[in-house]
Amino acid sequence: MEDVDQQYPDVFARACPSRGALEHVTGRWGILAMVALREGTFRFNALRRRVDGVSEKMLAQTLQGLERDGFVSRAAQPTIPPRVEYSLTPLGRATAERLAGLVELVEGRLPEVLAARAAYDEAKRPVAAEPAQR
């Protein structure tokens, strides 16, 4: 891989590290976790309840990727049991604001999305065979 310092970031280039960061942010669980964290600091299980449907394993992997990329901060307090809290970093907050705009756009235009799905499904539905004429 070429040195990143010697090239401009280009998400369309196969070896550009921005692809991995973009994948962490825009994956199904990444976008939901980041938008949820806009509401404030969460403990793991509270965040899992907020992001309905995510498994413990997937949320843990998602948060690790976001933490590694600098979007999420993990604070572990030395108590028994350990108290771990997640929050957005300044980079994460700026990114989450943009993601929230995307979420709001999709939610606001959901009737159009649902109509498009219905039209697509109708067009793809197999046509019933006509009865043979005698």
Helices and strands as residue ranges (DSSP letters): G 4-6, H 18-26, H 28-37, E 42-43, H 44-50, H 56-68, E 72-77, E 83-88, H 90-108, H 110-124
